[in-house]
Amino acid sequence: MEIAIDFWLISQSIYFPNLLGVIDALMTFQYWGSVSFVVGLILQVMVALRVIMGKRGVGETLAWVILVLGLPLGGWILYLLIGELRLGASRARRFQQLSASIQQRLKVLEPLEAQLDWNTVDARFTQLARTGRGTLNFPALPGNQLELMGDWQQVFDQLIADIDAATTNCDLQFYIWHPGGRTAEVVAALERARQRGVHCRILVDSLGSWKFLKSDEAKRLEAAGAQVREALPSRLWRLPFVRYDLRMHRKLVLIDDRIAWTGSLNLIDPRYFKRDAGVGQWIDAMVRVQGPAVESLAIIFQTDWQSEVDDSQTLPDLTNCEPPAPNGPSVVQALPSGPAFAVDAIEQILLTAVYSARQELVITSPYFVPSESLSMALASAAQRGVQVTVVVPAKVDSKLVRYASRALRDRLLAAGVRLAFFKGGLLHTKSLTIDGTTSLFGTLNMDPRSLRLNFELTLAVYDPLFTAQLRSLQQSYIDQSVGIEIDRWRRRGFVTRLLENIAKLLSPLL
């Protein structure tokens, strides 16, 4: 039979001289196609096994396994690009080398920490402070003065005044610095500070602030003698070595290491930022800090700065310096988080906060996609009688986040959690108040990206007076919001629910 086939092929090739070439090409194509399929399958299985053996939550693991096995080519490539917390060998080494200096600097604060009288604070929140100390090493410090500002114009007015009064240093760190509007006034104030001999350092995220880094504002600052640097440089050639979407999400300003600012406001003029996104003006809040906690924030900034730009590998030796003197009633604990710290540290702190609530828990977050454990904690709090309110924007600038967030509403609404949808713009304030006495405030969103991937900064404030002010600000958001009834919510269409559940599967990767 084989001889007959060979004879036929040879005889046909006399009349069709290209036939053997075509057949040979087809067989070659089939061969390499089979090889490609087998190699691709092996790579999928190997990467899936790598995911399974990784130390991550069940939800995140399943989401990656589905993605890797479901997309024959794109899945495993995507995982190798953004699936693991790769800071890069040199940056990870710098963080490790800086750790001893950080601990040395933190020891300076131990005498102040020892002065804290926890009898003035509810015992439940002592556990919260200890969780923060145990996971992130930063102490709770008494004697701080806090000013909460929910008006961005007021923030700019006071920030510019602080820069104009600076005598030694102005350090600014932002995820987004967007040129235009009142940011030009900040640039002018920094130029005036440089003329007085004030040392100015500006650290902005490479991706979030790319427009600023290429702008005339950045050039003007550098020409004036300010140091402008990008954090976590995003270059395509770095993709095989670092995770591209690890971002510096902190917002922090230090003036003379005696005044500090942090909160949710990037250095943007909301009137000019993302005007075409269709979500309205961004709504933010900041806190101005004076007192010993400023030293904790200074340590955070200097660590970030030297991780990016300094070759000395050690923080300045300030063990003989005096931290800012106590001048207020607030107990404040700085809680930096991100890939350089224990990955699940900030989520542990949030869970401790939620489980400590007895009467009321109010959360504001622009991107609300809580993990399974956090979602369960919120539902549990509502079911045991805590009045849980979550305030989110009615519109957000991410469709995937929007659908993933919607998929979680059934469970929370069924448990009695009140969901309020802010109608006055994109609510960007990140806050949590517990029983009107203790609060968390800063840059942290309630989503997997903030909990695991971004470099964030949260203040735990053990002070009923400040918390009452923050709770009043939260109430102003609630007053501009609309609620939703669970029966009405459950009547949404099949296609909508399908999209929500697909997005929910991917939510651990957001």
ZASETI-987717 format. One line per 4 residues: number of its first residue (from 1); their letters; for each residue x, y, z of C-alpha. Coordinates in Angstrom, 2 decimals. Layout:
NUM	A	X/Y/Z ~ ...
This chain:
1	MEIA	0.00/0.00/0.00 ~ 2.78/2.40/0.95 ~ 4.63/1.57/-2.32 ~ 1.47/2.37/-4.28
5	IDFW	1.07/5.76/-2.54 ~ 4.70/6.63/-3.16 ~ 4.38/5.65/-6.84 ~ 1.25/7.81/-7.15
9	LISQ	2.96/10.82/-5.59 ~ 5.96/10.46/-7.89 ~ 3.81/10.06/-10.98 ~ 1.68/13.06/-10.04
13	SIYF	4.74/15.19/-9.43 ~ 5.63/14.78/-13.13 ~ 2.48/16.69/-14.03 ~ 2.28/18.81/-10.87
17	PNLL	5.89/19.58/-9.99 ~ 4.88/21.74/-6.95 ~ 2.73/19.05/-5.36 ~ 5.49/17.43/-3.28
21	GVID	6.61/20.85/-2.07 ~ 3.09/21.70/-0.99 ~ 2.65/18.41/0.81 ~ 6.04/18.78/2.45
25	ALMT	5.16/22.28/3.60 ~ 1.84/21.10/5.01 ~ 3.52/18.28/6.89 ~ 6.17/20.68/8.20
29	FQYW	3.45/23.13/9.30 ~ 1.55/20.36/11.02 ~ 4.72/19.20/12.75 ~ 5.67/22.62/14.08
33	GSVS	2.05/23.32/14.99 ~ 2.02/20.17/17.10 ~ 5.34/21.10/18.68 ~ 4.04/24.61/19.47
37	FVVG	0.87/23.16/21.01 ~ 2.83/20.75/23.23 ~ 5.34/23.41/24.30 ~ 2.51/25.86/25.03
41	LILQ	0.65/23.25/27.06 ~ 3.79/22.44/29.06 ~ 4.33/26.16/29.76 ~ 0.71/26.54/30.86
45	VMVA	0.98/23.60/33.25 ~ 4.33/24.76/34.64 ~ 3.08/28.31/35.26 ~ -0.18/26.98/36.76
49	LRVI	1.88/24.84/39.16 ~ 3.97/27.91/40.03 ~ 0.76/29.80/40.83 ~ -0.56/26.95/42.99
53	MGKR	2.70/26.71/44.94 ~ 2.81/30.47/45.54 ~ 1.88/31.99/48.92 ~ -1.30/33.85/48.05
57	GVGE	-4.99/33.74/48.88 ~ -7.28/31.06/47.49 ~ -9.29/33.56/45.44 ~ -6.23/35.07/43.81
61	TLAW	-4.75/31.64/43.15 ~ -7.92/30.37/41.47 ~ -8.24/33.54/39.39 ~ -4.69/33.15/38.07
65	VILV	-5.10/29.41/37.39 ~ -8.28/30.10/35.38 ~ -6.53/32.85/33.44 ~ -3.37/30.81/32.76
69	LGLP	-5.24/27.68/31.64 ~ -8.07/29.54/29.92 ~ -5.86/31.69/27.69 ~ -3.36/29.37/25.96
73	LGGW	-0.89/32.13/25.08 ~ -1.82/35.33/26.88 ~ -2.53/33.83/30.30 ~ 0.90/32.57/31.27
77	ILYL	2.65/35.55/29.65 ~ 0.43/37.93/31.65 ~ 1.24/36.04/34.84 ~ 4.99/36.21/34.25
81	LIGE	4.66/39.97/33.67 ~ 2.38/41.00/36.55 ~ 1.61/37.88/38.58 ~ 4.35/38.12/41.19
85	LRLG	5.59/40.90/43.45 ~ 8.90/41.56/41.72 ~ 10.41/44.82/42.92 ~ 13.59/44.18/41.01
89	ASRA	16.76/42.78/42.50 ~ 18.51/46.12/43.05 ~ 15.50/47.83/44.65 ~ 14.74/44.84/46.88
93	RRFQ	18.38/44.83/47.96 ~ 18.24/48.54/48.79 ~ 15.14/48.05/50.92 ~ 16.88/45.24/52.76
97	QLSA	19.97/47.36/53.35 ~ 17.84/50.24/54.61 ~ 15.92/48.11/57.10 ~ 18.57/48.35/59.83
101	SIQQ	18.63/52.14/59.51 ~ 14.84/52.28/59.69 ~ 14.81/50.29/62.91 ~ 17.52/52.53/64.36
105	RLKV	15.49/55.62/63.55 ~ 12.32/54.09/65.00 ~ 14.08/53.43/68.30 ~ 14.31/57.19/68.77
109	LEPL	10.52/57.19/69.07 ~ 10.32/54.48/71.75 ~ 10.49/56.93/74.71 ~ 7.53/58.83/73.24
113	EAQL	5.66/55.60/72.65 ~ 6.26/54.69/76.31 ~ 4.53/57.92/77.40 ~ 1.26/56.82/75.81
117	DWNT	-1.43/56.21/78.44 ~ -3.64/53.53/76.94 ~ -6.09/53.95/79.80 ~ -7.40/56.93/77.85
121	VDAR	-8.14/54.72/74.85 ~ -10.69/51.93/74.52 ~ -8.97/48.57/75.11 ~ -10.27/47.26/71.76
125	FTQL	-8.11/49.79/69.94 ~ -5.04/48.85/71.93 ~ -5.23/45.60/69.98 ~ -5.47/47.54/66.73
129	ARTG	-2.34/49.53/67.60 ~ -0.49/46.36/68.58 ~ -1.43/44.74/65.28 ~ 0.03/47.74/63.45
133	RGTL	3.16/47.66/65.60 ~ 3.61/43.91/65.17 ~ 3.16/43.84/61.40 ~ 4.69/47.15/60.28
137	NFPA	6.87/48.18/63.27 ~ 5.68/51.77/63.45 ~ 4.54/52.89/66.92 ~ 1.46/54.79/68.02
141	LPGN	2.62/58.20/69.27 ~ 0.78/60.69/71.51 ~ 0.85/64.48/71.36 ~ -0.17/65.28/67.79
145	QLEL	-2.23/68.13/66.37 ~ -4.38/67.23/63.36 ~ -6.30/69.47/60.98 ~ -8.72/67.75/58.62
149	MGDW	-9.50/69.53/55.36 ~ -12.17/68.36/52.94 ~ -11.97/71.37/50.64 ~ -9.20/71.08/48.05
153	QQVF	-8.95/74.87/47.70 ~ -8.29/75.15/51.44 ~ -5.63/72.46/51.14 ~ -3.83/74.37/48.39
157	DQLI	-4.05/77.66/50.31 ~ -2.52/76.18/53.48 ~ 0.03/74.02/51.65 ~ 1.37/77.02/49.72
161	ADID	1.51/79.03/52.97 ~ 3.49/76.21/54.63 ~ 5.96/76.09/51.72 ~ 6.35/79.87/51.88
165	AATT	7.15/79.60/55.60 ~ 9.69/76.75/55.18 ~ 13.24/77.38/56.34 ~ 15.06/74.05/55.85
169	NCDL	13.28/71.50/53.65 ~ 10.22/70.82/51.53 ~ 9.72/67.16/50.58 ~ 6.79/66.23/48.35
173	QFYI	5.73/62.73/47.31 ~ 2.72/62.03/45.08 ~ 1.29/59.32/42.89 ~ -0.11/61.89/40.44
177	WHPG	1.28/65.37/39.86 ~ -0.79/66.84/37.05 ~ 0.31/70.16/35.56 ~ -2.24/72.94/35.31
181	GRTA	-4.42/75.11/37.49 ~ -3.28/75.63/41.07 ~ -0.37/73.20/40.80 ~ 1.46/76.08/39.10
185	EVVA	1.11/78.03/42.37 ~ 2.79/75.19/44.27 ~ 5.62/75.21/41.73 ~ 6.02/78.97/42.19
189	ALER	6.08/78.55/45.99 ~ 8.80/75.90/45.67 ~ 10.81/78.21/43.42 ~ 10.58/80.92/46.08
193	ARQR	11.67/78.39/48.70 ~ 14.74/77.51/46.64 ~ 15.62/81.21/46.41 ~ 15.68/81.24/50.23
197	GVHC	18.02/78.23/50.24 ~ 15.38/75.68/51.27 ~ 16.25/72.13/50.20 ~ 13.40/70.79/47.98
201	RILV	12.92/67.16/46.96 ~ 10.07/65.87/44.79 ~ 9.36/62.16/44.35 ~ 6.52/61.18/41.99
205	DSLG	5.36/57.91/40.55 ~ 6.79/57.25/37.10 ~ 3.50/56.14/35.57 ~ 1.02/58.29/37.47
209	SWKF	3.02/61.51/36.96 ~ 4.47/61.00/33.48 ~ 2.89/64.20/32.20 ~ 4.49/66.21/34.99
213	LKSD	7.90/64.61/34.49 ~ 7.86/65.81/30.87 ~ 6.33/69.20/31.66 ~ 7.69/72.73/31.88
217	EAKR	6.82/72.70/35.60 ~ 9.34/69.93/36.25 ~ 11.97/71.72/34.17 ~ 11.37/74.96/36.08
221	LEAA	11.80/73.18/39.42 ~ 15.02/71.51/38.32 ~ 16.32/74.82/36.98 ~ 15.61/76.35/40.40
225	GAQV	17.70/73.65/42.07 ~ 14.96/71.31/43.30 ~ 15.57/67.58/43.00 ~ 12.87/65.89/40.91
229	REAL	12.88/62.10/40.74 ~ 10.56/59.38/39.49 ~ 9.63/56.44/41.68 ~ 9.40/52.90/40.27
233	PSRL	10.51/53.79/36.73 ~ 8.24/52.23/34.10 ~ 10.29/51.21/31.08 ~ 9.36/48.45/28.65
237	WRLP	12.82/46.89/28.85 ~ 12.27/46.39/32.60 ~ 9.22/44.16/32.11 ~ 11.11/40.84/32.45
241	FVRY	12.74/41.97/35.71 ~ 10.15/43.97/37.66 ~ 6.39/44.03/37.95 ~ 5.22/46.94/35.83
245	DLRM	2.06/47.77/37.79 ~ 3.62/48.12/41.26 ~ 3.02/51.81/41.93 ~ 4.01/54.44/44.48
249	HRKL	0.53/55.52/45.59 ~ 1.48/57.64/48.61 ~ 0.64/61.32/49.01 ~ 2.97/62.92/51.53
253	VLID	4.39/66.38/52.15 ~ 7.00/67.30/54.78 ~ 7.80/70.90/55.67 ~ 10.91/71.42/57.84
257	DRIA	10.20/67.92/59.25 ~ 7.79/69.68/61.63 ~ 4.63/69.72/59.50 ~ 3.31/66.85/57.38
261	WTGS	0.41/66.34/55.01 ~ -1.19/63.12/53.82 ~ -4.53/61.89/52.53 ~ -6.18/61.14/49.20
265	LNLI	-5.52/64.34/47.22 ~ -2.90/64.05/44.50 ~ -1.19/67.24/43.42 ~ -3.91/68.05/40.91
269	DPRY	-6.40/70.82/40.32 ~ -9.70/68.86/40.23 ~ -11.15/71.36/37.78 ~ -8.67/70.25/35.11
273	FKRD	-8.01/66.60/35.95 ~ -9.73/63.86/33.89 ~ -12.46/66.20/32.73 ~ -13.49/63.80/29.94
277	AGVG	-13.87/60.71/32.16 ~ -17.58/61.35/32.75 ~ -17.39/60.84/36.53 ~ -17.45/64.44/37.70
281	QWID	-14.91/66.34/39.77 ~ -12.73/64.33/42.14 ~ -13.58/64.81/45.84 ~ -10.69/64.45/48.30
285	AMVR	-9.55/65.17/51.85 ~ -6.17/65.76/53.49 ~ -4.88/65.99/57.04 ~ -2.20/68.37/58.29
289	VQGP	-0.10/66.83/61.05 ~ 2.11/68.43/63.69 ~ 3.83/66.53/66.49 ~ 5.91/63.37/66.96
293	AVES	4.08/61.44/64.21 ~ 5.78/63.72/61.67 ~ 9.03/61.87/62.40 ~ 7.39/58.56/61.42
297	LAII	6.28/60.15/58.15 ~ 9.76/61.59/57.58 ~ 11.24/58.10/57.93 ~ 8.80/56.81/55.31
301	FQTD	9.64/59.55/52.83 ~ 13.39/59.25/53.30 ~ 13.24/55.48/52.87 ~ 11.33/55.87/49.61
305	WQSE	13.67/58.61/48.41 ~ 16.86/56.70/49.09 ~ 15.42/53.52/47.63 ~ 15.14/55.36/44.32
309	VDDS	17.98/57.86/44.11 ~ 20.62/57.53/46.82 ~ 23.60/55.18/46.76 ~ 24.53/55.60/50.43
313	QTLP	22.11/52.76/51.38 ~ 21.56/54.19/54.86 ~ 19.22/56.77/56.28 ~ 20.80/59.84/57.88
317	DLTN	21.82/59.11/61.46 ~ 19.39/61.21/63.47 ~ 19.47/59.16/66.66 ~ 20.70/62.21/68.57
321	CEPP	17.96/64.46/67.19 ~ 14.76/65.32/68.99 ~ 11.52/64.42/67.17 ~ 8.92/67.18/66.98
325	APNG	7.65/68.07/70.43 ~ 4.15/67.01/71.51 ~ 1.64/69.78/70.87 ~ -1.80/68.20/70.57
329	PSVV	-4.21/65.56/71.87 ~ -4.18/62.98/69.06 ~ -2.56/59.57/69.21 ~ -1.36/58.80/65.68
333	QALP	0.21/55.68/64.17 ~ 1.71/55.81/60.67 ~ 1.09/52.59/58.75 ~ 3.11/52.33/55.53
337	SGPA	2.30/49.32/53.38 ~ 3.39/47.84/50.10 ~ 5.51/45.12/48.49 ~ 8.52/46.00/50.65
341	FAVD	6.53/45.08/53.78 ~ 4.60/41.98/54.84 ~ 2.15/41.51/51.98 ~ -0.95/40.93/54.11
345	AIEQ	-0.08/43.38/56.91 ~ -2.50/46.17/56.03 ~ -5.35/43.72/55.44 ~ -4.75/42.26/58.92
349	ILLT	-5.01/45.77/60.34 ~ -8.25/46.44/58.45 ~ -9.74/43.16/59.66 ~ -8.79/44.00/63.24
353	AVYS	-10.47/47.39/62.83 ~ -13.68/45.92/61.42 ~ -13.94/43.23/64.10 ~ -13.39/45.82/66.85
357	ARQE	-16.54/47.77/65.90 ~ -19.50/47.54/68.30 ~ -21.95/50.26/67.23 ~ -20.98/51.82/63.90
361	LVIT	-18.56/51.40/61.03 ~ -18.40/53.91/58.16 ~ -16.15/53.46/55.12 ~ -15.52/55.73/52.15
365	SPYF	-13.55/54.35/49.22 ~ -13.50/55.17/45.50 ~ -12.64/51.59/44.48 ~ -14.49/49.10/46.66
369	VPSE	-13.57/45.51/45.80 ~ -12.86/43.95/49.21 ~ -11.19/40.58/49.56 ~ -13.23/37.56/50.63
373	SLSM	-12.01/37.88/54.22 ~ -12.75/41.60/54.38 ~ -16.16/41.16/52.76 ~ -16.97/38.46/55.30
377	ALAS	-15.83/40.68/58.17 ~ -18.12/43.51/57.01 ~ -21.07/41.13/56.64 ~ -20.35/39.65/60.06
381	AAQR	-20.22/43.09/61.65 ~ -23.62/44.00/60.18 ~ -25.13/40.70/61.28 ~ -24.02/41.19/64.88
385	GVQV	-25.76/44.55/65.00 ~ -23.10/47.04/63.91 ~ -24.47/49.75/61.63 ~ -22.14/49.35/58.64
389	TVVV	-22.21/52.02/55.92 ~ -20.04/51.93/52.81 ~ -19.94/55.11/50.71 ~ -18.68/54.78/47.14
393	PAKV	-18.95/56.94/44.00 ~ -22.03/56.45/41.86 ~ -19.63/56.45/38.88 ~ -16.01/55.28/38.80
397	DSKL	-13.40/55.57/36.05 ~ -12.81/51.81/35.73 ~ -15.44/49.50/34.17 ~ -13.80/46.33/35.50
401	VRYA	-13.76/47.71/39.06 ~ -17.37/48.84/38.61 ~ -18.59/45.37/37.67 ~ -16.43/43.54/40.23
405	SRAL	-17.72/45.84/42.97 ~ -21.34/45.27/41.91 ~ -20.89/41.48/42.17 ~ -20.24/41.79/45.92
409	RDRL	-23.36/43.79/46.71 ~ -25.78/40.84/47.10 ~ -23.92/39.41/50.04 ~ -23.38/42.74/51.77
413	LAAG	-26.94/43.98/51.27 ~ -28.33/40.64/52.49 ~ -26.23/40.95/55.65 ~ -27.59/44.44/56.34
417	VRLA	-24.70/46.56/55.11 ~ -25.88/49.97/53.90 ~ -24.45/50.96/50.53 ~ -24.50/54.67/49.69
421	FFKG	-23.68/55.94/46.18 ~ -22.19/59.42/46.16 ~ -23.65/61.64/43.42 ~ -21.43/64.70/43.81
425	GLLH	-18.47/63.50/41.73 ~ -15.82/60.81/42.04 ~ -15.52/60.42/45.79 ~ -11.80/59.77/46.28
429	TKSL	-11.49/60.12/50.08 ~ -10.26/56.92/51.74 ~ -11.45/56.68/55.34 ~ -12.84/54.39/58.01
433	TIDG	-14.36/55.40/61.34 ~ -15.09/52.98/64.18 ~ -17.73/53.76/66.80 ~ -17.02/57.46/66.42
437	TTSL	-13.78/57.20/68.42 ~ -11.03/55.74/66.21 ~ -10.30/56.15/62.52 ~ -8.11/55.11/59.60
441	FGTL	-7.33/57.77/57.00 ~ -4.93/58.02/54.11 ~ -4.27/56.69/50.61 ~ -5.55/53.10/50.90
445	NMDP	-8.40/51.91/48.67 ~ -10.52/48.90/49.57 ~ -9.31/46.82/46.63 ~ -6.66/44.14/46.01
449	RSLR	-4.29/46.59/44.31 ~ -4.07/48.84/47.36 ~ -4.02/45.94/49.81 ~ -1.21/44.02/48.09
453	LNFE	0.48/45.89/45.26 ~ 0.75/49.63/45.82 ~ 2.96/51.51/48.23 ~ 0.34/53.12/50.48
457	LTLA	0.20/55.26/53.62 ~ -2.52/55.08/56.27 ~ -2.83/56.95/59.56 ~ -4.52/55.20/62.47
461	VYDP	-5.88/57.96/64.71 ~ -6.93/57.03/68.24 ~ -8.74/60.27/69.00 ~ -12.51/60.83/69.39
465	LFTA	-12.24/64.54/68.51 ~ -10.53/64.01/65.14 ~ -12.73/60.99/64.44 ~ -15.82/63.11/65.08
469	QLRS	-14.59/65.62/62.50 ~ -13.91/62.84/60.00 ~ -17.31/61.29/60.75 ~ -18.93/64.67/60.04
473	LQQS	-17.14/64.78/56.67 ~ -18.33/61.24/55.94 ~ -21.88/62.30/56.79 ~ -21.65/65.14/54.28
477	YIDQ	-20.85/62.51/51.66 ~ -23.75/60.32/52.82 ~ -26.11/63.30/52.56 ~ -25.17/63.61/48.89
481	SVGI	-25.68/59.90/48.23 ~ -28.51/57.56/47.31 ~ -29.10/54.08/48.68 ~ -30.36/50.90/47.08
485	EIDR	-32.93/48.32/48.15 ~ -31.94/44.67/47.96 ~ -35.18/43.60/46.21 ~ -34.70/46.20/43.50
489	WRRR	-31.05/45.28/43.16 ~ -31.84/41.61/42.61 ~ -34.11/42.42/39.65 ~ -31.20/43.39/37.39
493	GFVT	-30.84/41.45/34.12 ~ -29.04/38.19/33.44 ~ -26.38/39.72/31.18 ~ -25.50/42.29/33.83
497	RLLE	-25.20/39.60/36.50 ~ -23.04/37.48/34.18 ~ -20.63/40.36/33.55 ~ -20.49/41.07/37.29
501	NIAK	-19.59/37.48/38.13 ~ -16.94/37.32/35.41 ~ -15.43/40.50/36.82 ~ -15.66/39.02/40.30
505	LLSP	-13.52/36.06/39.20 ~ -10.84/38.54/38.11 ~ -11.24/40.84/41.13 ~ -8.27/39.36/43.04
509	LL	-6.07/40.55/40.15 ~ -7.32/44.16/40.09
